[in-house]
Amino acid sequence: MNRWALQRYTTAEVWLRTQTDRAARYVSRRITDDRGQTSFEYLGIAVVIAVIIGVLTSTTDIGRAVKKAITNEITKIAGGGGK
């Protein structure tokens, strides 16, 4: 192999390794950069639970009874007298 071809091959190999290393660092950062993800998952679960409770309290007799009991207790605590 002549000197010119060897120099071109070496330059291409160094460039390719640099690009590969850069891509690997980018991918590893993207995979491990999930800070705060758990809090969003908990928030999503809380929203789903709140929606389910809201639907149950407005559509079923048991839900209405629970809602009335909770409202009465909150009124008692707040000093409203309650029933």
Buried (B, 14 or more C-beta within 10 A) or exposed (E): EEEEEEEEEEEEEEEEEEEEEEEEEEEEEEEEEEEEEEEEEEEEEEEEEEEEEEEBBEEEEEBEEBBEEEEBEEEEEEEEEEE
